[in-house]
Amino acid sequence: MTLLGAVVPQAVALSTKKLSDVGPKAGDVYAVSSVGSLFGAFLSGFVLIPFMGVSAILYMFSLILILLSIVRLDAKYLVVSAILIFPSISATPDLLYDVEGHYGRVRVGEQNGLRILVVDGSSQSCVRPSDMATCFVYQHIIKNARPQGDALIIGLGGGQLPKMMADADVVELDPVIVEAARLHFNYTGTPVIADGRSYIRNTDKTYSYIVLDAFKGYSLPGHLVTKEAFEEYRSKLTPGGGLAVNIVARPTDEVAGAIHSTLLSVFPHVKAKYVGPNLGNVIFFASDEPINGNFTEVASGVILTDDYNPIDYLSIPTNIEERSLYKKHIGDIAY
């Protein structure tokens, strides 16, 4: 990227014959560069990324740059280019699945006897391949808290929680994740392919239990955790029904406090369970009825709304720590 950044200044220098021409020539070069950037943005967003994926694009344009350099550079420079580029190709880990999805890079791999689904570097599902049992304790907590009646799960992952709650409706945004779950996690259900909040707005069904277990890589989808979103979930709950929200955090983290306070702005009763001991899962339970059991104290925070929603900013410390943990323990799959 450093070398590519030097292209425009070098082009200005090569096209300038005298000092008085620097301004006009620089304008011409930057005009062409701007047109190319605009064309590249549309080409990448609407053609290359959807049909090729980021890795294939990187390797393709690396090869094009090497071929173009043949016209101008000596062989020794080509050798240096190859040394810089081809190790990154050969270093790709042996994966069961590696597809650029509509909303992130989806990978499945096995490490330390576990099969793991990773989206943009963040672990979304983990099972033992021998029996496809989940590694995540929080999923058992959510399943065991289910009341009688119909249930809805927003966020598929590898499909473990939907299999544990076999008759639940499931909504998943990315069809690539559905494909990965079917191919490598024995998921056989038929989820609704839609945004969770859009589904809630448009469905006529009501549920005794709604589970929000959706992530965009490391972060929570901000539009799913606002006061207005929680009001919409509440409107689809049967009398006495409950909402469960899973996040990755500590009870003292700002992001946990924000979710807690936002839920309390909608539901009269909100409790949380923490699966630790370090960075782990905080599962919130919210209802119009009292919630019984042993729960964890959680900090308070800002109320998230559609108008004011700093969820990405509040999640930064948690995301940095989570990324470090994943890089240490499943780096060959995640990156």
N, C-alpha and C positions, 0 to 999 in steps of 0.2 A: 504494500500500500504506500510505503514511503517513496518507492521508485515511481509508482504511478502518479503520485502527487507532484513529481518533478516534470511530468510530461508537458503541461501547459507552459510553465516558464521556459522550458527548453524550446518549445515550439515558437514562442514569441522571439526568443533569441535567434533562432535559425531563420525566421522570416523577416528580420529587421536588418536593413542594410546600413542605415545611419541613425544617429541618436534621435533625430527629429521624428523618425517613423515609429518610435517605441509605443507612443500612445495609441495611434490608429491601429497598428498591428496587434497590440494587446487587446484592443476592443474587438477586432475581427476574430481573433482566436477564442476569446471568451464567449463571443456570440455563437460561434460554431459549437463550442463546448456546452453551452446552455441548451441549444437545440438537441444535441446528442444526449444530454442528461434527461431532458424531457421525454425523448423517444425511448431511452433506456428504461425509464421508470415505468412507462406503459407496457413496454415489451416484457419487462421482468414481472410486473404485477399480474398481467392478464394472460401471458403466454408461457414464459419460461418457468417460473416457480410452480404454477399449477400442473404443468405437464412434464417437467424434468426434475424438479427438486433442487435445493441449494447446492448440494455437493456436486451433482452433475454439471451444474452451471459453472461452478468454480473451476472444475477440471477442464471443461470445454474452453473457457476463456483463457485459462492458463496456457493451454495448448495453442490457441490462436495467437497469443502474445509471443510464444516461442517461435512459431512459424513466421510471424511478421518480422521478428528480430533477425531471422536468417538473412534478410535482405541487407541489413545494416551492420550486423555484429560479426566478430570473429568467432571461430569455433569454441575458443576457451570460455567466452561468455555464455554460450549455449550450454556448456557443461555445467557451469555454475548454476544456471537456471534449473537444469534438470536435477541437480543435487538438492536445491531448495524445495522443489515441488514434489518430486516422486516419493520421498519418504512419507509425506502426508497421505499419499494414496495407499501405500503399502501398510501404513500403521492402522488402517481401519480394522476394528475388532471383528471377530467372527460372531455375527448376530443371526438370530432366528428370523428377525423382521426389522426392516429399516426403510421407512417410507415417509416422505415429506407430506404431511397431512394438510388439510385446509387451514388449520389453526396451530400447527406446530409439528416438529419432527417426532415421529412415533417410532420407538425402537422396542424390541423384545430380545432379551438375552438371558443367558444363565451364568451365574457366578456363585461360588460357595454353596452349591447344591440348591440354589433357589432360582426360580424363573421370575423375571422382573420386567414390568412394563414401564417404560420411561417416555415422558413427553417433554421435549425441550430441556432435558437434563434432570427432570424431577421424577422420582419414582411415584407411579400412580397405582400400581398393583404389585403384589408379591405372593407367590405360591410355592409350595413344595411340588415339584413335577410328579412325584410318585402318586400322590392322591389329590392334587390340585387344591389342597387346603390353604386358606389364606394365612399369611404371616402377620396380618394386621389385627391387633387386639381390638382396636376401636370398632371394627366392623361387627364383632360379636356383641359389643356394648349397644350399638345401634339396633342390631337385630333383636336382642333380648328386651329392649325397651319398647318394642312395637306393641301397640294396643290392638284389640280386635277390630277388624274392618279392612277396607281397601287401603293400599299404600302406594305411594309414588316415590321413585328415586330419581333425582336429577343428577346425572353424571354416572357413566357406565364403568369407566376404568377397564379392568380386565374381566369384569362381570361377576366377581366373587359375592359382593353384597346382593345383587339381584338373584343369584342362585340360592343364597341363604334365605332370601325372602321371595320364594319362588313365584308367587302369584302377584307380585308388585308390578305396577306399570313403571316403565323406564324411559327416560328422555336423555338422549345424547346428541351433542351438537355435531361431532366429527365422525363421518362414516368410516374414516380410516381406523379410528379407535375400535369401532364395531368389528371391522375386518380382523384386526389384530386379536381381539378378544375371542372371536370365533376360531381363528386358526391356531392359536397357541394357549388359550385358557379354557377350552371346552365350553364356551358360552354358546347356547343354542337359542336364546330368546330373540324376540323381535322388538327392539326399542323404537320409539318414535324419534326420528331424526329432526331435531328442532332445538332452538334455544329454550332453555328452561323457563324463563320468564314469559316468553312469547306463548309457550304451551299453556302456562297457567292462565294467561289472559284469555285464551281462545277455547279452552276446554269447558265443557258443561259438567264434567265429573267433579265429585267431591271425595275427599279422602279423610280417613281417621289419622293418617300418619304421612307426613311429607318429609323426605330426607334430602338435604342439600349436601352433596359430596362432589362438587365440581371445582376443578382447578384449570387455570391456563398456565401450564408449566408450573413455576413456583408460586404464582400469585393467585389470589381469589378473583374471579370475574366480578368486577366492581358493581355492575348493574344488578347482580343477583343478591347483594347483601345490603341494600339500602332500606331505609324506613318504608319507602313506597313499595319495594319488592316484598318485604315482610308482610305488609298490609294485604298485598295480593295473595300471598300464600295463605294468610289467615282466612281470607274470604273463601278459600276452597277447602277449608277444614270442616269436618262434621262437628257437631257440638261435643265438647270434651276432647277433641282431637289434638294432636301435637305436631310440632315442627322440630326436626333435628338438624343441626348445622355442624359439619365437621370442618375444622381448620387445623393447620400445622402451626403450632406456637407454644409458648409457655403461658400460664395463667396471668403472669405479670406483664406480658408484652402489650405494647400499645394497640396492636391489631386485635388482640383478644378483648381488650377493654372497649374498643370501638364496636365490635360485634355485640358484646354484652349490652352496652348502653343502647345500641340501636334496637336490639330485640326488646329491651325493657320499655322502649318508647311505643311499642305496639302491643306486646303481650303483658298481662299482669303478673305472670309467673314465669321466671327464667332461671334455670339451673345449669350447671356445667360439670362435666367429668373430665379429668385430666389423665391421659395415659403418658407417663413420663419414663424415666426420672429426669431426663434432660429435655432437649427439644423434642416434642412429641405431638400428640393430638389433643386438642381441646374440643370436646363435643358438647354443644349447647342444646338444651331441651327447652322448648317454649310452648306454653299452652294457656288457655283461658281458665283452666282448672289447676288446683294445687298439684305439685309434683313431689312425690315422696321418694326418699332414699338418701344415701350419703353422697354429698357433692363437694365440689372444690370451689373455694373462694376465687373470684376473678376480679381483676381491676376494672375500673370504670374508664370511659374514654369519650371521644367525640361521637355525636350521632351522625351517621352517614345518611345522606339524602341523594336524590338524583341531581340536585343542584350543587351540593358540596360533598365530595367523596374522595378524600385523600388516602384511599385504601392502599394504593401502590406505594405511596410515600411511607405510610405507617408500617408496611410490611418489609421495608428494606433491611433492617437489622436481622429479622428472622430469615429472610431469603438468603442473605449472605451466609449465615450460619448453616442453613440447610444445604446450600450449594457446596460448602466446604465439606460437610459430612458425606454427601453423595459422591463428591469427587474422590474422597478418601476410600469409601467402601465399595462403590460400584462405578468407579471412573471409567473402566473399560467399556461399560455399556452406555453410561450417561453421556460421554464425550468422545 
